[in-house]
Amino acid sequence: MERTHIFKVESDKSLSELVNEIKVKGTELGFIIKEDFDLGELFKSHNINADKNFKFHSIQLCIPQKAYNSINENPERVSLIIPKNIIIYNNEEINKRIITYLFIGSDFLKQILPEDKKIQNSIPESSNKIIKLINSIK
């Protein structure tokens, strides 16, 4: 059984390098980039005085046909499927970029959708694909 956890790795690459590589490699793995935004800029647009060193980036991935088919099969899946978020941020203390992703495991899925065996396999498979993507660019 794969457990739900926050997957986290460090990188010496710049934030912009990592964002660009996720876009390229993600597309190669069949994902589209649904959203790509700088959280600092988002907060500033809502009149939050975000520190200039606040460097958090969110990239939302999706495989549209797979998501559509899955939601059509069981609408209760929608909040689990859309979107998949990769977060990258600067850790000034160690001078590295941190990449995080919420791996949704079968343990969690069995709790919230106990009758839905298909999604209990499908989401961990997609999560593993995203972890493969992250590991390929770190």
N, CA, C and O atoms as a GROMACS GRO file, in nm:
protein
  552
    1MET      N    1   0.084  -0.119   0.000
    1MET     CA    2   0.000   0.000   0.000
    1MET      C    3   0.088   0.125   0.000
    1MET      O    4   0.184   0.136   0.077
    2GLU      N    5   0.055   0.216  -0.086
    2GLU     CA    6   0.130   0.341  -0.091
    2GLU      C    7   0.063   0.443  -0.001
    2GLU      O    8  -0.057   0.467  -0.011
    3ARG      N    9   0.141   0.502   0.087
    3ARG     CA   10   0.090   0.596   0.187
    3ARG      C   11   0.093   0.740   0.134
    3ARG      O   12   0.182   0.778   0.058
    4THR      N   13  -0.005   0.816   0.175
    4THR     CA   14  -0.012   0.957   0.143
    4THR      C   15   0.099   1.029   0.219
    4THR      O   16   0.119   1.007   0.339
    5HIS      N   17   0.171   1.115   0.149
    5HIS     CA   18   0.280   1.189   0.212
    5HIS      C   19   0.320   1.308   0.125
    5HIS      O   20   0.280   1.318   0.009
    6ILE      N   21   0.397   1.397   0.183
    6ILE     CA   22   0.453   1.507   0.105
    6ILE      C   23   0.590   1.463   0.057
    6ILE      O   24   0.682   1.440   0.136
    7PHE      N   25   0.603   1.451  -0.074
    7PHE     CA   26   0.730   1.418  -0.137
    7PHE      C   27   0.810   1.548  -0.145
    7PHE      O   28   0.756   1.651  -0.184
    8LYS      N   29   0.938   1.543  -0.108
    8LYS     CA   30   1.019   1.665  -0.104
    8LYS      C   31   1.162   1.632  -0.145
    8LYS      O   32   1.222   1.537  -0.095
    9VAL      N   33   1.217   1.712  -0.237
    9VAL     CA   34   1.357   1.700  -0.277
    9VAL      C   35   1.418   1.840  -0.287
    9VAL      O   36   1.347   1.939  -0.300
   10GLU      N   37   1.550   1.844  -0.281
   10GLU     CA   38   1.624   1.969  -0.294
   10GLU      C   39   1.693   1.973  -0.430
   10GLU      O   40   1.722   1.870  -0.490
   11SER      N   41   1.717   2.096  -0.476
   11SER     CA   42   1.787   2.113  -0.602
   11SER      C   43   1.879   2.235  -0.595
   11SER      O   44   1.850   2.332  -0.526
   12ASP      N   45   1.989   2.227  -0.668
   12ASP     CA   46   2.080   2.341  -0.681
   12ASP      C   47   2.041   2.428  -0.800
   12ASP      O   48   2.093   2.539  -0.815
   13LYS      N   49   1.949   2.381  -0.884
   13LYS     CA   50   1.907   2.458  -1.002
   13LYS      C   51   1.826   2.580  -0.957
   13LYS      O   52   1.771   2.583  -0.847
   14SER      N   53   1.820   2.678  -1.045
   14SER     CA   54   1.741   2.798  -1.016
   14SER      C   55   1.592   2.766  -1.026
   14SER      O   56   1.552   2.667  -1.088
   15LEU      N   57   1.513   2.851  -0.965
   15LEU     CA   58   1.369   2.833  -0.970
   15LEU      C   59   1.319   2.834  -1.114
   15LEU      O   60   1.238   2.749  -1.152
   16SER      N   61   1.368   2.928  -1.195
   16SER     CA   62   1.321   2.935  -1.334
   16SER      C   63   1.364   2.812  -1.415
   16SER      O   64   1.289   2.766  -1.500
   17GLU      N   65   1.484   2.760  -1.390
   17GLU     CA   66   1.527   2.637  -1.458
   17GLU      C   67   1.432   2.522  -1.425
   17GLU      O   68   1.389   2.448  -1.514
   18LEU      N   69   1.401   2.508  -1.297
   18LEU     CA   70   1.314   2.398  -1.255
   18LEU      C   71   1.175   2.412  -1.315
   18LEU      O   72   1.118   2.313  -1.361
   19VAL      N   73   1.120   2.532  -1.315
   19VAL     CA   74   0.987   2.554  -1.374
   19VAL      C   75   0.989   2.516  -1.522
   19VAL      O   76   0.900   2.445  -1.569
   20ASN      N   77   1.089   2.564  -1.594
   20ASN     CA   78   1.098   2.534  -1.738
   20ASN      C   79   1.114   2.384  -1.764
   20ASN      O   80   1.052   2.330  -1.855
   21GLU      N   81   1.196   2.318  -1.684
   21GLU     CA   82   1.217   2.174  -1.703
   21GLU      C   83   1.092   2.094  -1.670
   21GLU      O   84   1.063   1.994  -1.737
   22ILE      N   85   1.017   2.136  -1.570
   22ILE     CA   86   0.891   2.067  -1.538
   22ILE      C   87   0.794   2.080  -1.656
   22ILE      O   88   0.727   1.984  -1.692
   23LYS      N   89   0.788   2.197  -1.714
   23LYS     CA   90   0.699   2.217  -1.829
   23LYS      C   91   0.737   2.125  -1.945
   23LYS      O   92   0.650   2.061  -2.005
   24VAL      N   93   0.865   2.119  -1.976
   24VAL     CA   94   0.911   2.036  -2.089
   24VAL      C   95   0.890   1.888  -2.059
   24VAL      O   96   0.828   1.816  -2.137
   25LYS      N   97   0.942   1.841  -1.945
   25LYS     CA   98   0.934   1.698  -1.912
   25LYS      C   99   0.789   1.657  -1.885
   25LYS      O  100   0.748   1.546  -1.919
   26GLY      N  101   0.711   1.746  -1.823
   26GLY     CA  102   0.570   1.716  -1.799
   26GLY      C  103   0.495   1.691  -1.928
   26GLY      O  104   0.416   1.597  -1.939
   27THR      N  105   0.520   1.776  -2.026
   27THR     CA  106   0.457   1.759  -2.157
   27THR      C  107   0.499   1.626  -2.220
   27THR      O  108   0.418   1.557  -2.280
   28GLU      N  109   0.627   1.592  -2.206
   28GLU     CA  110   0.677   1.465  -2.260
   28GLU      C  111   0.607   1.346  -2.195
   28GLU      O  112   0.591   1.241  -2.258
   29LEU      N  113   0.566   1.360  -2.068
   29LEU     CA  114   0.497   1.251  -1.997
   29LEU      C  115   0.346   1.254  -2.016
   29LEU      O  116   0.275   1.174  -1.956
   30GLY      N  117   0.296   1.345  -2.100
   30GLY     CA  118   0.154   1.348  -2.131
   30GLY      C  119   0.072   1.448  -2.051
   30GLY      O  120  -0.050   1.453  -2.066
   31PHE      N  121   0.135   1.528  -1.968
   31PHE     CA  122   0.064   1.628  -1.890
   31PHE      C  123   0.052   1.758  -1.969
   31PHE      O  124   0.136   1.788  -2.054
   32ILE      N  125  -0.053   1.834  -1.940
   32ILE     CA  126  -0.057   1.972  -1.983
   32ILE      C  127  -0.028   2.056  -1.859
   32ILE      O  128  -0.053   2.012  -1.746
   33ILE      N  129   0.023   2.175  -1.880
   33ILE     CA  130   0.045   2.267  -1.770
   33ILE      C  131  -0.081   2.353  -1.762
   33ILE      O  132  -0.103   2.441  -1.845
   34LYS      N  133  -0.161   2.325  -1.661
   34LYS     CA  134  -0.288   2.396  -1.644
   34LYS      C  135  -0.264   2.538  -1.595
   34LYS      O  136  -0.322   2.632  -1.649
   35GLU      N  137  -0.184   2.552  -1.496
   35GLU     CA  138  -0.151   2.683  -1.439
   35GLU      C  139  -0.003   2.684  -1.402
   35GLU      O  140   0.056   2.580  -1.373
   36ASP      N  141   0.053   2.801  -1.402
   36ASP     CA  142   0.192   2.822  -1.361
   36ASP      C  143   0.195   2.962  -1.303
   36ASP      O  144   0.186   3.061  -1.376
   37PHE      N  145   0.208   2.972  -1.171
   37PHE     CA  146   0.208   3.106  -1.114
   37PHE      C  147   0.300   3.122  -0.995
   37PHE      O  148   0.332   3.027  -0.923
   38ASP      N  149   0.341   3.246  -0.980
   38ASP     CA  150   0.428   3.290  -0.871
   38ASP      C  151   0.336   3.329  -0.755
   38ASP      O  152   0.258   3.424  -0.767
   39LEU      N  153   0.346   3.259  -0.644
   39LEU     CA  154   0.257   3.287  -0.531
   39LEU      C  155   0.282   3.426  -0.471
   39LEU      O  156   0.188   3.489  -0.423
   40GLY      N  157   0.406   3.473  -0.474
   40GLY     CA  158   0.435   3.607  -0.425
   40GLY      C  159   0.359   3.712  -0.503
   40GLY      O  160   0.300   3.803  -0.445
   41GLU      N  161   0.359   3.697  -0.637
   41GLU     CA  162   0.285   3.791  -0.722
   41GLU      C  163   0.134   3.779  -0.699
   41GLU      O  164   0.062   3.878  -0.700
   42LEU      N  165   0.088   3.656  -0.680
   42LEU     CA  166  -0.054   3.636  -0.651
   42LEU      C  167  -0.094   3.708  -0.523
   42LEU      O  168  -0.196   3.778  -0.520
   43PHE      N  169  -0.014   3.693  -0.417
   43PHE     CA  170  -0.044   3.760  -0.291
   43PHE      C  171  -0.040   3.912  -0.308
   43PHE      O  172  -0.126   3.983  -0.256
   44LYS      N  173   0.060   3.962  -0.379
   44LYS     CA  174   0.070   4.107  -0.402
   44LYS      C  175  -0.054   4.160  -0.475
   44LYS      O  176  -0.099   4.270  -0.447
   45SER      N  177  -0.107   4.080  -0.568
   45SER     CA  178  -0.226   4.123  -0.642
   45SER      C  179  -0.349   4.133  -0.552
   45SER      O  180  -0.451   4.191  -0.591
   46HIS      N  181  -0.339   4.077  -0.432
   46HIS     CA  182  -0.448   4.087  -0.333
   46HIS      C  183  -0.407   4.177  -0.217
   46HIS      O  184  -0.458   4.164  -0.106
   47ASN      N  185  -0.315   4.269  -0.246
   47ASN     CA  186  -0.269   4.369  -0.149
   47ASN      C  187  -0.202   4.311  -0.026
   47ASN      O  188  -0.210   4.369   0.083
   48ILE      N  189  -0.137   4.197  -0.042
   48ILE     CA  190  -0.056   4.140   0.065
   48ILE      C  191   0.087   4.189   0.044
   48ILE      O  192   0.139   4.181  -0.068
   49ASN      N  193   0.148   4.239   0.146
   49ASN     CA  194   0.284   4.290   0.134
   49ASN      C  195   0.383   4.174   0.143
   49ASN      O  196   0.447   4.152   0.246
   50ALA      N  197   0.395   4.100   0.033
   50ALA     CA  198   0.483   3.984   0.029
   50ALA      C  199   0.629   4.029   0.021
   50ALA      O  200   0.664   4.115  -0.059
   51ASP      N  201   0.711   3.970   0.104
   51ASP     CA  202   0.854   3.998   0.106
   51ASP      C  203   0.915   3.969  -0.031
   51ASP      O  204   0.874   3.874  -0.098
   52LYS      N  205   1.013   4.050  -0.073
   52LYS     CA  206   1.075   4.029  -0.205
   52LYS      C  207   1.147   3.895  -0.214
   52LYS      O  208   1.167   3.844  -0.325
   53ASN      N  209   1.185   3.836  -0.102
   53ASN     CA  210   1.250   3.705  -0.101
   53ASN      C  211   1.152   3.589  -0.095
   53ASN      O  212   1.192   3.473  -0.090
   54PHE      N  213   1.023   3.620  -0.094
   54PHE     CA  214   0.920   3.516  -0.091
   54PHE      C  215   0.909   3.458  -0.232
   54PHE      O  216   0.842   3.515  -0.318
   55LYS      N  217   0.975   3.346  -0.255
   55LYS     CA  218   0.982   3.285  -0.388
   55LYS      C  219   0.919   3.146  -0.383
   55LYS      O  220   0.987   3.046  -0.359
   56PHE      N  221   0.790   3.141  -0.406
   56PHE     CA  222   0.715   3.015  -0.414
   56PHE      C  223   0.649   3.011  -0.550
   56PHE      O  224   0.587   3.109  -0.593
   57HIS      N  225   0.661   2.899  -0.617
   57HIS     CA  226   0.603   2.883  -0.749
   57HIS      C  227   0.514   2.759  -0.749
   57HIS      O  228   0.553   2.655  -0.697
   58SER      N  229   0.396   2.770  -0.808
   58SER     CA  230   0.302   2.658  -0.816
   58SER      C  231   0.279   2.623  -0.962
   58SER      O  232   0.249   2.709  -1.045
   59ILE      N  233   0.293   2.494  -0.992
   59ILE     CA  234   0.267   2.445  -1.128
   59ILE      C  235   0.159   2.338  -1.117
   59ILE      O  236   0.175   2.238  -1.046
   60GLN      N  237   0.050   2.359  -1.188
   60GLN     CA  238  -0.061   2.264  -1.186
   60GLN      C  239  -0.059   2.182  -1.315
   60GLN      O  240  -0.055   2.236  -1.426
   61LEU      N  241  -0.061   2.050  -1.297
   61LEU     CA  242  -0.055   1.957  -1.410
   61LEU      C  243  -0.186   1.882  -1.425
   61LEU      O  244  -0.261   1.863  -1.328
   62CYS      N  245  -0.213   1.839  -1.546
   62CYS     CA  246  -0.335   1.762  -1.572
   62CYS      C  247  -0.316   1.678  -1.698
   62CYS      O  248  -0.245   1.718  -1.791
   63ILE      N  249  -0.379   1.562  -1.701
   63ILE     CA  250  -0.393   1.485  -1.825
   63ILE      C  251  -0.543   1.490  -1.856
   63ILE      O  252  -0.620   1.410  -1.803
   64PRO      N  253  -0.585   1.584  -1.942
   64PRO     CA  254  -0.727   1.614  -1.960
   64PRO      C  255  -0.816   1.494  -1.994
   64PRO      O  256  -0.922   1.478  -1.935
   65GLN      N  257  -0.774   1.411  -2.089
   65GLN     CA  258  -0.861   1.298  -2.128
   65GLN      C  259  -0.879   1.201  -2.011
   65GLN      O  260  -0.990   1.153  -1.987
   66LYS      N  261  -0.771   1.172  -1.942
   66LYS     CA  262  -0.778   1.082  -1.827
   66LYS      C  263  -0.868   1.141  -1.718
   66LYS      O  264  -0.951   1.071  -1.660
   67ALA      N  265  -0.851   1.270  -1.691
   67ALA     CA  266  -0.933   1.337  -1.590
   67ALA      C  267  -1.080   1.336  -1.629
   67ALA      O  268  -1.167   1.307  -1.546
   68TYR      N  269  -1.108   1.368  -1.754
   68TYR     CA  270  -1.247   1.369  -1.802
   68TYR      C  271  -1.312   1.232  -1.788
   68TYR      O  272  -1.423   1.219  -1.736
   69ASN      N  273  -1.241   1.129  -1.834
   69ASN     CA  274  -1.296   0.993  -1.826
   69ASN      C  275  -1.322   0.953  -1.681
   69ASN      O  276  -1.425   0.894  -1.650
   70SER      N  277  -1.228   0.985  -1.594
   70SER     CA  278  -1.239   0.946  -1.454
   70SER      C  279  -1.355   1.017  -1.385
   70SER      O  280  -1.430   0.955  -1.310
   71ILE      N  281  -1.368   1.147  -1.410
   71ILE     CA  282  -1.477   1.224  -1.348
   71ILE      C  283  -1.612   1.178  -1.402
   71ILE      O  284  -1.710   1.169  -1.328
   72ASN      N  285  -1.616   1.148  -1.531
   72ASN     CA  286  -1.740   1.098  -1.591
   72ASN      C  287  -1.783   0.967  -1.527
   72ASN      O  288  -1.902   0.942  -1.507
   73GLU      N  289  -1.686   0.884  -1.494
   73GLU     CA  290  -1.713   0.754  -1.432
   73GLU      C  291  -1.763   0.770  -1.288
   73GLU      O  292  -1.853   0.698  -1.245
   74ASN      N  293  -1.703   0.865  -1.214
   74ASN     CA  294  -1.743   0.888  -1.075
   74ASN      C  295  -1.717   1.034  -1.039
   74ASN      O  296  -1.603   1.072  -1.012
   75PRO      N  297  -1.822   1.118  -1.039
   75PRO     CA  298  -1.805   1.261  -1.011
   75PRO      C  299  -1.743   1.292  -0.874
   75PRO      O  300  -1.689   1.401  -0.855
   76GLU      N  301  -1.750   1.199  -0.780
   76GLU     CA  302  -1.691   1.222  -0.648
   76GLU      C  303  -1.539   1.231  -0.655
   76GLU      O  304  -1.476   1.274  -0.559
   77ARG      N  305  -1.481   1.190  -0.765
   77ARG     CA  306  -1.336   1.193  -0.781
   77ARG      C  307  -1.280   1.332  -0.812
   77ARG      O  308  -1.160   1.354  -0.798
   78VAL      N  309  -1.363   1.423  -0.854
   78VAL     CA  310  -1.315   1.549  -0.912
   78VAL      C  311  -1.219   1.625  -0.821
   78VAL      O  312  -1.118   1.676  -0.870
   79SER      N  313  -1.246   1.634  -0.694
   79SER     CA  314  -1.157   1.712  -0.607
   79SER      C  315  -1.024   1.641  -0.582
   79SER      O  316  -0.928   1.703  -0.536
   80LEU      N  317  -1.017   1.513  -0.611
   80LEU     CA  318  -0.892   1.438  -0.599
   80LEU      C  319  -0.806   1.447  -0.724
   80LEU      O  320  -0.683   1.439  -0.718
   81ILE      N  321  -0.870   1.463  -0.834
   81ILE     CA  322  -0.802   1.453  -0.963
   81ILE      C  323  -0.747   1.586  -1.011
   81ILE      O  324  -0.637   1.591  -1.067
   82ILE      N  325  -0.822   1.692  -0.990
   82ILE     CA  326  -0.784   1.821  -1.047
   82ILE      C  327  -0.753   1.919  -0.937
   82ILE      O  328  -0.832   1.928  -0.842
   83PRO      N  329  -0.646   1.992  -0.942
   83PRO     CA  330  -0.527   1.967  -1.022
   83PRO      C  331  -0.421   1.895  -0.940
   83PRO      O  332  -0.436   1.875  -0.820
   84LYS      N  333  -0.315   1.858  -1.006
   84LYS     CA  334  -0.195   1.805  -0.940
   84LYS      C  335  -0.099   1.924  -0.928
   84LYS      O  336  -0.066   1.986  -1.029
   85ASN      N  337  -0.054   1.955  -0.807
   85ASN     CA  338   0.030   2.073  -0.784
   85ASN      C  339   0.173   2.034  -0.746
   85ASN      O  340   0.195   1.954  -0.656
   86ILE      N  341   0.266   2.093  -0.817
   86ILE     CA  342   0.407   2.085  -0.778
   86ILE      C  343   0.443   2.225  -0.728
   86ILE      O  344   0.418   2.324  -0.796
   87ILE      N  345   0.501   2.232  -0.610
   87ILE     CA  346   0.542   2.359  -0.553
   87ILE      C  347   0.695   2.364  -0.547
   87ILE      O  348   0.760   2.267  -0.507
   88ILE      N  349   0.750   2.476  -0.588
   88ILE     CA  350   0.896   2.498  -0.582
   88ILE      C  351   0.917   2.626  -0.505
   88ILE      O  352   0.852   2.728  -0.530
   89TYR      N  353   1.010   2.622  -0.409
   89TYR     CA  354   1.039   2.745  -0.336
   89TYR      C  355   1.187   2.753  -0.300
   89TYR      O  356   1.257   2.652  -0.295
   90ASN      N  357   1.231   2.875  -0.276
   90ASN     CA  358   1.368   2.900  -0.234
   90ASN      C  359   1.381   2.878  -0.085
   90ASN      O  360   1.299   2.924  -0.007
   91ASN      N  361   1.486   2.806  -0.046
   91ASN     CA  362   1.522   2.797   0.094
   91ASN      C  363   1.653   2.872   0.108
   91ASN      O  364   1.760   2.819   0.077
   92GLU      N  365   1.644   2.996   0.154
   92GLU     CA  366   1.761   3.084   0.162
   92GLU      C  367   1.866   3.031   0.259
   92GLU      O  368   1.986   3.050   0.237
   93GLU      N  369   1.823   2.964   0.365
   93GLU     CA  370   1.917   2.915   0.467
   93GLU      C  371   2.018   2.815   0.411
   93GLU      O  372   2.135   2.815   0.451
   94ILE      N  373   1.973   2.732   0.319
   94ILE     CA  374   2.063   2.630   0.263
   94ILE      C  375   2.097   2.658   0.116
   94ILE      O  376   2.169   2.581   0.053
   95ASN      N  377   2.045   2.769   0.065
   95ASN     CA  378   2.070   2.810  -0.073
   95ASN      C  379   2.033   2.701  -0.174
   95ASN      O  380   2.111   2.667  -0.263
   96LYS      N  381   1.914   2.648  -0.158
   96LYS     CA  382   1.863   2.545  -0.248
   96LYS      C  383   1.716   2.574  -0.281
   96LYS      O  384   1.650   2.650  -0.210
   97ARG      N  385   1.668   2.513  -0.388
   97ARG     CA  386   1.527   2.516  -0.421
   97ARG      C  387   1.469   2.385  -0.369
   97ARG      O  388   1.530   2.279  -0.383
   98ILE      N  389   1.352   2.394  -0.311
   98ILE     CA  390   1.282   2.277  -0.259
   98ILE      C  391   1.162   2.252  -0.351
   98ILE      O  392   1.086   2.343  -0.384
   99ILE      N  393   1.146   2.127  -0.390
   99ILE     CA  394   1.034   2.087  -0.474
   99ILE      C  395   0.947   1.994  -0.390
   99ILE      O  396   0.996   1.895  -0.335
  100THR      N  397   0.818   2.026  -0.380
  100THR     CA  398   0.727   1.942  -0.302
  100THR      C  399   0.606   1.903  -0.386
  100THR      O  400   0.566   1.972  -0.480
  101TYR      N  401   0.550   1.790  -0.348
  101TYR     CA  402   0.430   1.739  -0.416
  101TYR      C  403   0.355   1.650  -0.317
  101TYR      O  404   0.415   1.567  -0.248
  102LEU      N  405   0.224   1.667  -0.310
  102LEU     CA  406   0.142   1.583  -0.223
  102LEU      C  407   0.111   1.452  -0.295
  102LEU      O  408   0.031   1.449  -0.388
  103PHE      N  409   0.175   1.345  -0.250
  103PHE     CA  410   0.150   1.212  -0.304
  103PHE      C  411   0.025   1.159  -0.237
  103PHE      O  412   0.022   1.141  -0.115
  104ILE      N  413  -0.079   1.134  -0.316
  104ILE     CA  414  -0.203   1.079  -0.262
  104ILE      C  415  -0.198   0.928  -0.279
  104ILE      O  416  -0.199   0.877  -0.391
  105GLY      N  417  -0.191   0.858  -0.166
  105GLY     CA  418  -0.176   0.714  -0.168
  105GLY      C  419  -0.306   0.638  -0.153
  105GLY      O  420  -0.410   0.695  -0.121
  106SER      N  421  -0.297   0.510  -0.176
  106SER     CA  422  -0.416   0.424  -0.166
  106SER      C  423  -0.471   0.420  -0.024
  106SER      O  424  -0.591   0.396  -0.005
  107ASP      N  425  -0.387   0.443   0.077
  107ASP     CA  426  -0.436   0.444   0.215
  107ASP      C  427  -0.545   0.550   0.234
  107ASP      O  428  -0.650   0.522   0.291
  108PHE      N  429  -0.519   0.669   0.185
  108PHE     CA  430  -0.615   0.780   0.195
  108PHE      C  431  -0.738   0.753   0.108
  108PHE      O  432  -0.851   0.775   0.151
  109LEU      N  433  -0.714   0.706  -0.013
  109LEU     CA  434  -0.823   0.683  -0.107
  109LEU      C  435  -0.919   0.575  -0.058
  109LEU      O  436  -1.040   0.584  -0.081
  110LYS      N  437  -0.867   0.474   0.009
  110LYS     CA  438  -0.952   0.369   0.065
  110LYS      C  439  -1.043   0.423   0.174
  110LYS      O  440  -1.152   0.371   0.196
  111GLN      N  441  -0.998   0.528   0.242
  111GLN     CA  442  -1.080   0.590   0.346
  111GLN      C  443  -1.193   0.674   0.288
  111GLN      O  444  -1.305   0.670   0.337
  112ILE      N  445  -1.162   0.750   0.185
  112ILE     CA  446  -1.263   0.844   0.136
  112ILE      C  447  -1.350   0.790   0.023
  112ILE      O  448  -1.464   0.835   0.005
  113LEU      N  449  -1.299   0.694  -0.053
  113LEU     CA  450  -1.378   0.631  -0.160
  113LEU      C  451  -1.358   0.479  -0.152
  113LEU      O  452  -1.298   0.419  -0.242
  114PRO      N  453  -1.408   0.417  -0.044
  114PRO     CA  454  -1.379   0.275  -0.021
  114PRO      C  455  -1.429   0.180  -0.130
  114PRO      O  456  -1.371   0.073  -0.148
  115GLU      N  457  -1.532   0.216  -0.202
  115GLU     CA  458  -1.587   0.128  -0.305
  115GLU      C  459  -1.521   0.148  -0.441
  115GLU      O  460  -1.540   0.067  -0.532
  116ASP      N  461  -1.444   0.254  -0.455
  116ASP     CA  462  -1.387   0.291  -0.584
  116ASP      C  463  -1.246   0.234  -0.599
  116ASP      O  464  -1.147   0.304  -0.578
  117LYS      N  465  -1.238   0.107  -0.634
  117LYS     CA  466  -1.108   0.039  -0.647
  117LYS      C  467  -1.022   0.097  -0.758
  117LYS      O  468  -0.900   0.103  -0.747
  118LYS      N  469  -1.086   0.140  -0.865
  118LYS     CA  470  -1.011   0.192  -0.980
  118LYS      C  471  -0.932   0.317  -0.941
  118LYS      O  472  -0.814   0.329  -0.976
  119ILE      N  473  -0.993   0.410  -0.870
  119ILE     CA  474  -0.923   0.534  -0.833
  119ILE      C  475  -0.815   0.506  -0.730
  119ILE      O  476  -0.716   0.580  -0.722
  120GLN      N  477  -0.832   0.403  -0.651
  120GLN     CA  478  -0.731   0.367  -0.550
  120GLN      C  479  -0.600   0.324  -0.616
  120GLN      O  480  -0.495   0.329  -0.553
  121ASN      N  481  -0.607   0.284  -0.741
  121ASN     CA  482  -0.486   0.250  -0.818
  121ASN      C  483  -0.443   0.366  -0.908
  121ASN      O  484  -0.324   0.393  -0.923
  122SER      N  485  -0.540   0.432  -0.968
  122SER     CA  486  -0.512   0.533  -1.069
  122SER      C  487  -0.439   0.656  -1.013
  122SER      O  488  -0.342   0.702  -1.073
  123ILE      N  489  -0.484   0.708  -0.900
  123ILE     CA  490  -0.420   0.828  -0.846
  123ILE      C  491  -0.277   0.800  -0.799
  123ILE      O  492  -0.188   0.879  -0.829
  124PRO      N  493  -0.252   0.691  -0.727
  124PRO     CA  494  -0.111   0.663  -0.694
  124PRO      C  495  -0.024   0.644  -0.819
  124PRO      O  496   0.094   0.681  -0.817
  125GLU      N  497  -0.078   0.587  -0.926
  125GLU     CA  498  -0.002   0.574  -1.051
  125GLU      C  499   0.034   0.712  -1.106
  125GLU      O  500   0.148   0.735  -1.147
  126SER      N  501  -0.063   0.803  -1.108
  126SER     CA  502  -0.036   0.939  -1.155
  126SER      C  503   0.063   1.009  -1.063
  126SER      O  504   0.151   1.080  -1.110
  127SER      N  505   0.049   0.989  -0.933
  127SER     CA  506   0.142   1.050  -0.837
  127SER      C  507   0.283   0.999  -0.860
  127SER      O  508   0.379   1.076  -0.854
  128ASN      N  509   0.297   0.870  -0.886
  128ASN     CA  510   0.430   0.815  -0.914
  128ASN      C  511   0.488   0.874  -1.042
  128ASN      O  512   0.609   0.895  -1.052
  129LYS      N  513   0.403   0.901  -1.139
  129LYS     CA  514   0.448   0.962  -1.264
  129LYS      C  515   0.502   1.103  -1.237
  129LYS      O  516   0.602   1.144  -1.296
  130ILE      N  517   0.435   1.176  -1.148
  130ILE     CA  518   0.480   1.311  -1.114
  130ILE      C  519   0.611   1.306  -1.035
  130ILE      O  520   0.699   1.389  -1.056
  131ILE      N  521   0.625   1.210  -0.946
  131ILE     CA  522   0.750   1.195  -0.873
  131ILE      C  523   0.863   1.158  -0.967
  131ILE      O  524   0.976   1.205  -0.950
  132LYS      N  525   0.834   1.075  -1.067
  132LYS     CA  526   0.935   1.043  -1.170
  132LYS      C  527   0.976   1.171  -1.242
  132LYS      O  528   1.095   1.193  -1.268
  133LEU      N  529   0.880   1.254  -1.275
  133LEU     CA  530   0.907   1.382  -1.340
  133LEU      C  531   0.998   1.469  -1.252
  133LEU      O  532   1.098   1.522  -1.300
  134ILE      N  533   0.964   1.483  -1.125
  134ILE     CA  534   1.043   1.565  -1.034
  134ILE      C  535   1.185   1.510  -1.021
  134ILE      O  536   1.282   1.586  -1.026
  135ASN      N  537   1.196   1.380  -1.004
  135ASN     CA  538   1.330   1.320  -0.991
  135ASN      C  539   1.415   1.336  -1.117
  135ASN      O  540   1.538   1.338  -1.109
  136SER      N  541   1.350   1.348  -1.231
  136SER     CA  542   1.426   1.362  -1.356
  136SER      C  543   1.483   1.502  -1.376
  136SER      O  544   1.570   1.522  -1.460
  137ILE      N  545   1.433   1.600  -1.299
  137ILE     CA  546   1.481   1.738  -1.321
  137ILE      C  547   1.556   1.795  -1.202
  137ILE      O  548   1.618   1.901  -1.214
  138LYS      N  549   1.554   1.727  -1.088
  138LYS     CA  550   1.613   1.786  -0.967
  138LYS      C  551   1.762   1.803  -0.979
  138LYS      O  552   1.826   1.850  -0.886
   0.00000   0.00000   0.00000
